[in-house]
């Protein structure tokens, strides 16, 4: 099976093309102009359907991290029921810092999520579990694999 890929680094304006065929891997490193990087980003953007996201940062009260983690794990079932939510991730940074990252194809789907069951459930447990108000940002997704 043959696989190809390009690893792009802005350091020194170089690109590395990688390919494999069976047990043999080859790499070609070449100098490229700044316009190469812009072309790569532009081409990736036109093929994407996931363009929007939400990024929420949550801080648990001392001793409440495990409960917040359990709440987030239970949130997966609610996310699965949302038709317009393409991906939904809940994650832990440390014992008190957690987050949610989700993606959408349309602004309507993002707004439906914001008005949906997960934010409502988070509001119900916030006073008990959260040390601070959630920090929620709307984001534009610029690249997807």
ABEGO torsion letter per residue (X at the ends): XBBBBBBBBABGGBBBBBBBBEABBBBBBBBBBAAAAAAAAAAAAAABABABBBBBBBBBBBGAAAAAAAAAAAAAAAAAABAABABBBBBBABAABBBBBBBBABAAAAAAAAABAAAAAAAAAAAAABABBBBBBBBBBABBX
